[in-house]
Amino acid sequence: MSRRAARDTALRLFYEYAITGEFNPATMDVMRDCFDKGMNDNAWAYVARMIELYKTHKDEVDAAIQANSKNWNISHMAKVELSILRIGVCELYYCDDIHESITINECVELGKKYASDKSARFINGVLGAVLKNSPPVAMAGQAERAIGSAHPWIPALTPRPSRWCRAAAWRWTGA
């Protein structure tokens, strides 16, 4: 099954978190047993990965959303939109195997499906601002290690070549 279906399932779990304040393992078991029988192990691994990433980096993810959502307080956002944004920021910051444009597009599609067209535009704007304005946290730590690498003109642990990464590599190495 596709990663799109896995994002859909992750959204349901993130929405439950937005309402209750916790990820309930029993909900994931019920979803696995009753609703999403067509999802394979890779899809469930993606769902578990998103939950663990958010649990680990909750403060950074929510701070990125707050900083890049103009005139919106994170506590006043619709729970569906907030859940989609949390998944998107987790992917943008911590999943180097998923391209940024795919992440934003899939989150916009979730917004169209579960919210409204205006929500989709809001999600697109916030995630675009996150990508443009905030260096990914996972890359920020790697930038410090890249400075002292054996080959200073090649960043040591660059997971994907984004605009931010190329610009930062140029500044670090003076190339």
C-alpha positions in Angstrom: 0.0 0.0 0.0 1.1 3.5 -0.7 2.7 6.0 1.7 -0.4 8.2 1.0 -2.6 5.7 2.9 0.1 5.6 5.6 -0.1 9.4 5.9 -3.9 9.1 6.1 -3.6 6.7 9.0 -0.9 8.8 10.7 -3.3 11.8 10.4 -6.0 9.9 12.3 -3.6 9.1 15.1 -2.2 12.6 15.2 -5.7 14.0 15.3 -6.4 11.8 18.3 -3.3 13.2 19.9 -4.5 16.7 19.2 -7.7 16.0 21.0 -6.6 13.8 23.9 -3.0 14.9 24.3 -1.5 11.4 24.0 -0.9 8.7 21.4 -2.9 5.6 22.5 -1.3 2.4 21.4 -4.7 0.6 21.6 -6.0 2.9 18.8 -3.2 1.8 16.5 -3.9 -1.8 17.2 -7.6 -1.3 16.5 -6.8 0.5 13.3 -4.5 -2.3 12.2 -7.0 -5.0 13.0 -10.2 -3.4 11.8 -9.8 -0.6 9.4 -6.5 -0.7 7.5 -6.0 -4.3 6.6 -4.6 -3.4 3.2 -1.5 -1.6 4.7 1.8 -3.5 4.5 4.6 -3.5 7.1 6.4 -0.6 5.4 3.3 1.6 5.8 2.9 0.7 9.5 6.6 1.4 10.0 6.1 4.9 8.5 3.2 5.5 10.9 5.2 4.4 13.9 8.2 6.5 12.7 6.1 9.6 12.4 4.7 9.1 15.9 8.2 8.5 17.4 9.7 11.5 15.6 6.9 13.8 16.9 7.2 12.4 20.4 11.0 13.0 20.3 10.9 16.4 18.7 7.5 17.8 19.9 8.8 21.2 21.0 10.9 21.8 17.9 8.0 20.8 15.5 5.4 22.9 17.3 7.9 25.9 17.5 8.5 25.7 13.8 4.7 25.7 13.1 4.2 28.6 15.5 7.0 30.6 14.0 5.9 30.2 10.4 2.1 30.6 10.8 1.5 34.3 10.5 -1.1 35.7 12.8 -2.1 32.3 14.1 -1.6 30.9 17.5 -1.0 27.1 17.5 -3.5 26.7 20.3 -6.3 28.2 18.1 -5.6 26.2 14.9 -8.1 23.6 13.8 -7.0 20.2 15.1 -7.0 18.6 11.6 -4.8 21.3 10.2 -2.5 21.2 13.1 -2.2 17.4 12.8 -1.4 17.7 9.1 1.2 20.4 9.8 2.9 18.3 12.5 3.2 15.4 10.0 4.6 17.7 7.4 7.2 19.3 9.6 8.3 15.9 10.9 8.8 14.8 7.3 10.5 18.1 6.3 12.9 18.1 9.2 13.7 14.5 10.0 12.9 12.3 6.9 15.7 12.7 4.5 14.2 9.9 2.3 11.1 12.0 1.4 11.5 15.0 -0.9 10.2 18.3 0.3 7.9 18.9 -2.6 6.3 15.5 -2.1 5.8 16.2 1.6 4.1 19.5 0.9 1.9 18.2 -1.9 0.7 15.2 0.2 -0.1 17.4 3.2 -2.0 19.8 0.9 -4.0 16.8 -0.4 -4.8 15.7 3.1 -6.0 19.2 3.8 -8.3 19.2 0.8 -9.6 15.8 1.8 -10.3 16.4 5.5 -10.6 20.1 5.8 -11.3 22.7 3.1 -9.6 24.4 0.1 -8.7 27.3 2.4 -7.1 24.9 4.8 -5.1 23.4 2.0 -3.8 26.9 1.1 -3.0 27.6 4.7 -1.1 24.3 5.0 0.8 25.0 1.8 1.8 28.4 3.1 2.9 27.3 6.5 4.9 24.3 5.2 6.4 26.5 2.4 7.5 29.0 5.1 8.9 26.3 7.3 11.0 25.0 4.3 12.1 28.5 3.3 12.8 30.1 6.7 13.9 27.3 9.1 16.9 25.2 8.6 15.9 21.6 9.4 16.9 20.6 12.9 18.4 17.3 11.7 20.6 19.2 9.3 21.6 21.9 11.7 23.5 19.4 13.9 25.1 17.9 10.9 26.4 21.3 9.7 28.6 21.6 12.7 30.1 18.1 12.0 30.6 19.0 8.4 32.9 21.9 9.2 35.6 19.5 10.6 35.2 16.8 7.9 38.2 15.3 6.1 37.0 16.9 2.9 35.9 20.5 3.8 34.4 21.1 0.3 31.9 18.2 0.8 29.5 18.4 3.7 30.0 15.2 5.7 26.4 14.1 6.4 24.1 16.1 4.1 21.0 13.9 3.8 19.5 15.7 0.7 20.5 18.7 -1.4 17.9 21.3 -0.6 18.4 25.0 -1.3 19.2 25.7 2.4 21.8 22.9 2.4 23.6 24.1 -0.7 23.7 27.7 0.5 24.9 26.6 3.9 27.6 24.3 2.4 28.8 27.3 0.4 29.1 29.4 3.5 30.8 26.7 5.6 33.5 25.9 3.0 33.9 29.2 1.4 33.5 27.5 -2.0 
